[in-house]
Amino acid sequence: MGNWRKFRQLDRIERRIFCCALALLPAAAVCLRLLGVRLTRGLFALAFARGTAMAGADRAQAERAARLVQAAAYHGIHKANCLQRSLVLWLLLGRAGITAEVRIGVRKESDQLRAHAWVECDGVVLNDRAEIVDEFSPFAAASRRGSCGRFATEAVGDARNEDRRR
């Protein structure tokens, strides 16, 4: 089945989520590159203030949004990394009134430190395999809590800035 045909089979809300993700993924990449994690998080959190809570929002809707963001990353003009996909999903969920948390974890492979980002809703991984939590050691949630969910990293912003200095 062609991509256009699959898109047409989505309902109105799913099309909106997909199109928003198509636009937000490149924007997230630019913001992360220019502003870093901490400022991008703040900018995205401001967007939540304008969102309205979705009545009856549940995990099934969150999982559906995760699949649509993944599809937008795959089919869009920008092949987003895990942090970009997670930030966009976190933003879209927050706008829908669904509390979620961006988690960032690390692991050591031989002599290199690897990092990965994913989104959790009520402790359930939305945009990756559930086992990812076992493969990467997540940073503790060192964030400000609010109606828009949590973003679990202060240390990553510091690590990213340290990488820029090298």
Backbone hydrogen bonds, N-H to C=O, Kabsch-Sander energy under -0.5 kcal/mol:
donor,donor_aa,acceptor,acceptor_aa,energy
6,K,2,G,-2.2
7,F,3,N,-2.5
8,R,4,W,-2.3
9,Q,5,R,-1.2
10,L,6,K,-0.6
10,L,7,F,-1.3
15,R,11,D,-2.5
16,R,12,R,-2.0
17,I,13,I,-2.4
18,F,14,E,-2.6
19,C,15,R,-2.7
20,C,16,R,-2.6
21,A,17,I,-2.5
22,L,18,F,-2.3
23,A,19,C,-1.8
24,L,20,C,-3.0
25,L,21,A,-2.4
27,A,23,A,-1.1
28,A,24,L,-3.0
29,A,25,L,-2.0
30,V,26,P,-2.2
31,C,27,A,-2.7
32,L,28,A,-2.7
33,R,29,A,-2.0
34,L,30,V,-2.7
35,L,31,C,-3.4
36,G,31,C,-0.9
36,G,32,L,-1.0
39,L,35,L,-0.6
40,T,36,G,-1.7
41,R,37,V,-2.7
42,G,38,R,-1.9
43,L,39,L,-2.6
44,F,40,T,-2.7
45,A,41,R,-2.6
46,L,42,G,-1.8
47,A,43,L,-1.1
48,F,44,F,-0.9
48,F,45,A,-0.6
49,A,45,A,-0.9
49,A,46,L,-0.6
50,R,46,L,-0.5
50,R,47,A,-0.9
51,G,48,F,-1.7
52,T,95,R,-0.8
54,M,96,A,-2.0
55,A,53,A,-0.6
57,A,54,M,-1.6
62,A,58,D,-1.7
63,E,59,R,-2.9
64,R,60,A,-2.1
65,A,61,Q,-2.4
66,A,62,A,-2.1
67,R,63,E,-2.1
68,L,64,R,-2.0
69,V,65,A,-2.5
70,Q,66,A,-2.2
71,A,67,R,-2.3
72,A,68,L,-2.3
73,A,69,V,-2.3
74,Y,70,Q,-1.9
75,H,71,A,-2.9
76,G,72,A,-2.0
79,K,77,I,-0.5
80,A,78,H,-1.4
85,R,81,N,-2.5
86,S,82,C,-2.3
87,L,83,L,-2.6
88,V,84,Q,-2.1
89,L,85,R,-2.4
90,W,86,S,-2.7
91,L,87,L,-2.4
92,L,88,V,-2.6
93,L,89,L,-2.8
94,G,90,W,-2.3
95,R,91,L,-2.4
96,A,92,L,-1.2
97,G,94,G,-1.4
98,I,93,L,-3.0
99,T,97,G,-0.6
101,E,120,E,-2.4
102,V,150,R,-1.6
103,R,101,E,-0.5
103,R,118,W,-3.5
104,I,152,A,-0.6
105,G,116,H,-2.8
106,V,137,S,-1.8
107,R,114,R,-2.2
109,E,107,R,-0.5
109,E,112,Q,-2.9
110,S,108,K,-0.5
112,Q,109,E,-3.0
114,R,107,R,-3.3
114,R,112,Q,-0.6
116,H,105,G,-2.3
118,W,103,R,-2.3
120,E,101,E,-2.8
121,C,124,V,-2.4
124,V,121,C,-1.7
126,L,119,V,-3.2
127,N,119,V,-0.7
132,I,129,R,-1.6
133,V,130,A,-1.1
134,D,131,E,-1.4
135,E,131,E,-1.3
136,F,132,I,-2.1
137,S,106,V,-3.1
139,F,104,I,-2.9
142,A,140,A,-1.3
149,G,146,G,-1.7
150,R,100,A,-2.1
152,A,102,V,-2.7
153,T,151,F,-1.6
158,D,154,E,-1.4
159,A,155,A,-2.5
160,R,156,V,-3.0
161,N,157,G,-2.0
162,E,158,D,-1.9
163,D,159,A,-2.1
164,R,160,R,-1.7
165,R,161,N,-1.3
166,R,162,E,-0.7
166,R,163,D,-0.7
